[in-house]
Amino acid sequence: MRFELVRERLAALPRDMPAAPAILTPIRIDSPEAPFPAEAHRRGRPSAVLVLLFPDDEGQARVLLTARAPHGIGHAGEVSFPGGSAEAADADPIATALREAAEEVGLDPTACGLRVTGVLEVFALTVSGYRITPVVALAERRPDCRAAAAEVARIIEAPVEAFLPDAPVELEERVIRQRLIRYGLYPVEGERVWGATARMLGQLGALLATEPGRTNPAIRSDETPTDTIVRAATEADGQSIRNFLEALAPELAHSLPTASELLLAELSGRTAGLASWAPWDRPRSTDDPRGFDGLTLADAERPAELTLLAVAPHLRGRGIGRGLTTAVAGAAGAAGNTRLLAWTLADSDAHPSSIATRAFFRSNRFADYAVDRRVQARGEDRLLLSRALG
């Protein structure tokens, strides 16, 4: 499968994930009445793995796997993604996955052009006691990796075709914790991939085999960022903007400011993205209070807020969001503001999509600033991020 197609299909992961093939899930066969222990998403020690896809020298998509060292502490000899337990200094699952990948295979995210796009299904392993967040990332270039001998026996660059729904799956039986179980596994480069890693790969394969969701048919995915123009929208753009949002997020189409207050990204003359900003101290409705719990700003500060950032899903990862964010920062700074604020949902376990959001902001010079807990009556905490202007 060409990496360009993989990049298109993983640019924005859906909230509802396709299921991995059922044959990969272990079943107990010595006593059908006593099933293999079920998984629970909220239990277990937090951990994360990096599901990294990248192009090989021929432009075909590969996924990075490791064969664990036979003398390792955990899952010795098995095939897995780079990853491990969260540490106190890790800000979120992204930090855990990237730190572990650096330790295990020497991954340099900047050198390979890595971008996090989201997460696969989060699940817990009752056998080992971990709750795993699979962080999905795309690298523009083949990463230069080296195995840490203490943990990794070899690095595997597996073709994604090995995990698509029609890929071969073998059955194996094994005794685990005095239970005889049967499960499916993927044969890959002389290795046998089973268990949690196989199920993550199965879900990845199902995702890659699924046609992208609703997109704007007026925009082609093969157009490049060099064709993109970011400019101030005008009233004449109103219908194009409404069409764009009706296809992307209908709930936003009826709550926008006037077109003249928007920044517009155009790709070959068609709307590819939108952004807007407003002063932080602007008048607000009673159900949208200004300020965040724990946020204090000096009197000399003049913060602005990024109020909208939307890019067509199949065009994400091509620099359009970065261009819009840069334009917002420039406009807000020119208006005398000293700081640009943005927010996302704070609970990445409950809202895995927020992992990709915070990764985007951090790569665009935003830093974590405060957590708003005042809206718990609405069931959410919000993470506030800040970017200095000027």
C-alpha positions, -999 to 999 in steps of 0.1 A, spaced: 0 0 0 14 34 -10 23 57 19 3 85 3 -29 65 7 -20 55 43 -13 92 51 -47 102 36 -66 75 56 -48 81 89 -47 120 87 -77 122 110 -87 91 130 -125 85 135 -140 85 169 -157 51 163 -129 26 154 -135 -5 133 -130 -38 152 -100 -59 148 -106 -94 134 -123 -115 160 -100 -144 153 -71 -125 170 -89 -124 204 -79 -153 227 -106 -177 236 -104 -204 263 -109 -239 249 -103 -261 279 -134 -248 296 -158 -229 273 -180 -220 302 -151 -201 318 -140 -175 292 -105 -159 291 -104 -129 314 -121 -99 298 -104 -66 293 -114 -34 311 -105 0 297 -102 19 330 -81 -6 349 -44 -13 348 -11 6 349 -10 35 323 12 27 293 15 37 257 30 23 225 40 41 193 22 29 161 46 45 136 40 43 99 65 56 73 75 52 36 102 28 26 126 36 -3 100 27 -29 72 47 -12 54 17 3 40 20 38 57 2 66 50 0 103 77 -1 130 78 -32 152 104 -47 176 113 -82 185 119 -81 223 152 -93 237 149 -129 249 163 -119 283 141 -88 287 120 -81 317 86 -80 301 72 -99 271 106 -114 264 110 -127 228 76 -113 216 70 -88 188 55 -55 199 55 -18 192 80 4 209 64 14 242 61 9 279 48 22 312 41 59 318 64 78 341 56 107 364 73 132 341 53 121 310 27 148 302 5 123 283 5 91 263 23 108 235 52 117 257 53 81 270 53 66 236 79 89 222 102 85 252 100 48 251 107 48 213 137 69 218 150 46 246 143 13 227 151 22 190 167 56 192 138 73 174 143 110 166 108 125 159 122 157 143 146 139 120 119 117 105 92 143 104 69 126 128 33 138 134 8 122 158 -26 118 142 -46 101 170 -49 68 189 -64 34 183 -87 18 209 -74 20 244 -77 -13 263 -63 -30 294 -45 -64 297 -56 -83 327 -27 -108 323 1 -82 326 -19 -54 343 -13 -26 318 -38 -2 302 -24 6 268 -29 37 246 -17 30 210 -5 64 197 -7 65 159 19 86 141 31 92 105 67 99 96 75 117 63 109 99 61 121 65 70 134 67 106 170 59 113 166 34 142 190 13 162 180 -14 187 189 -10 224 204 -44 231 190 -45 266 155 -44 253 153 -51 216 167 -81 197 158 -67 162 138 -39 145 111 -50 121 98 -28 93 66 -47 84 45 -39 53 10 -28 62 -4 -53 38 5 -80 64 -23 -66 86 -51 -58 62 -84 -77 66 -75 -102 38 -40 -109 52 -32 -145 63 -39 -153 100 -26 -185 116 -42 -202 146 -22 -213 177 -30 -229 210 -10 -221 242 -13 -225 279 -14 -192 297 -19 -190 334 -30 -226 335 -56 -220 308 -56 -235 274 -63 -207 249 -66 -204 211 -58 -172 192 -50 -159 158 -16 -145 149 1 -127 120 32 -143 104 56 -115 97 93 -118 86 98 -151 104 81 -138 135 47 -146 150 27 -116 161 -1 -123 185 -18 -109 216 -23 -72 221 0 -62 193 -18 -84 168 -51 -69 178 -38 -33 175 -24 -42 141 -57 -58 131 -76 -27 140 -50 -6 121 -55 -28 91 -93 -25 93 -89 12 95 -66 14 65 -91 -8 45 -120 16 52 -127 44 28 -123 78 44 -155 93 58 -173 123 45 -150 147 26 -155 177 4 -155 163 -31 -144 197 -45 -110 192 -30 -85 166 -43 -62 149 -18 -33 149 -42 -28 186 -42 2 199 -23 6 226 4 25 247 -21 -8 254 -38 -23 267 -5 -31 304 1 -41 318 35 -60 351 33 -87 371 51 -122 359 40 -147 382 26 -185 382 24 -182 368 -11 -167 336 4 -198 330 26 -214 302 5 -181 284 0 -175 285 38 -209 272 46 -205 244 21 -171 235 37 -186 234 72 -217 215 62 -194 187 49 -170 189 78 -189 200 110 -225 210 104 -229 220 141 -204 249 134 -221 262 103 -247 281 122 -225 296 149 -198 313 129 -188 350 130 -193 369 98 -171 358 69 -150 390 71 -138 379 106 -124 345 93 -91 335 78 -95 312 49 -71 286 35 -76 280 -3 -62 251 -22 -64 257 -60 -92 281 -54 -113 259 -31 -118 261 7 -95 238 25 -95 252 60 -108 280 83 -96 298 114 -107 327 136 -96 345 168 -110 369 192 -99 389 223 -99 368 254 -119 395 274 -147 398 248 -183 396 261 -195 360 264 -227 342 272 -234 330 307 -228 293 297 -194 302 282 -175 319 311 -143 338 304 -111 325 321 -99 292 333 -95 280 369 -59 285 379 -52 310 351 -36 343 361 -22 368 337 -3 400 344 -21 433 339 2 440 309 -9 408 292 -34 411 263 -44 375 255 -63 365 224 -81 331 218 -80 308 188 -117 303 185 -118 281 154 -94 259 135 -108 235 109 -90 216 81 -105 191 57 -97 157 72 -81 142 41 -58 173 38 -45 173 73 -7 168 78 1 190 47 8 222 66 -26 238 62 -34 239 99 1 253 106 -4 280 80 -37 290 95 -23 291 130 6 312 119 -17 336 102 -39 339 134 -8 345 155 3 372 131 -31 389 131 -35 387 168 0 400 174 -5 429 150 -36 439 170 -15 443 201 -21 410 218 8 394 236 -4 358 239 -26 334 219 -46 308 239 -62 276 227 -78 247 245 -86 210 241 -103 184 264 -79 174 292 -89 137 296 -71 118 269 -84 85 281 -120 96 277 -113 117 245 -84 100 226 -88 126 198 -74 152 221 -40 135 220 -36 145 183 -49 180 191 -24 187 218 4 172 197 -5 197 169 -5 227 192 28 217 209 44 214 175 31 249 167 49 267 196 20 263 222 28 251 257 5 237 284 -7 265 306 -35 255 329 -64 230 334 -99 244 338 -119 223 363 -148 248 366 -168 231 340 -171 197 357 -208 202 360 -207 198 322 -186 167 325 -153 180 311 -120 194 322 -102 216 296 -65 219 290 -54 255 281 -24 260 259 -5 293 253 17 307 226 37 339 231 32 365 204 57 391 192 
